[in-house]
Amino acid sequence: MFSTTDLLPPLKERGITLSTSQVYRLVVERPEQLSLTILMALLDILDCTMDDLN
């Protein structure tokens, strides 16, 4: 993935609809809150596990 907007279609496939600015903030900034649904979708999209986040 080369752009934050590349995440929009895979997120939508998983039933998550975010605006381009929301995805940008999710990727660029450290989120104060993150839903478990979005976290699990990102792990699936990026093909990683919680252990990989260390």
N, C-alpha and C positions, 0 to 999 in steps of 0.2 A: 504494500500500500504506500502510495506516495503523497496522498492528500487526505486530510481529515474527512472530506466528503466521500471518500471511498468506503467509509464505514456505514453510510446511510442505507444502501441497498441490503447488506447483510443484516443490519439491525432490523430493517423493515421485514425481512424474511422471517425473523424471529418474533414478530409482533410488536416491535418497539419503534415508535415514531418520534423522532427528535428533529428539531430544526438544525440547520447547518451551524448556527451560532452555539447551540447547546452541545453539539458534537465537538466543535472546536474547543469550547471551554473544558469539556470532559477530557480531551486529549492533552491540551496545553497546560491547564491549571491543575492543581491538586484539589480534587473535589472535597468539600466539607461533608457532603452526604452523597451516598451512592446506593441506589437500590440493588438488592440482591439479584433481581431479574436482569438488570443492565450488566452487572458484574459477570454473571454467568454467561450472558450472551457474548460479552467481550472475550471471555476465556475461550468460548467455543469458536468464535470468529478467528481469534489469534492462535488457536490450537495449542493452548497452554493450560496449566493447572494452577491451583492456588500455591503450590510449592514453588512454582516458577517465579512467583511475584517477590520472593525474598530478595 
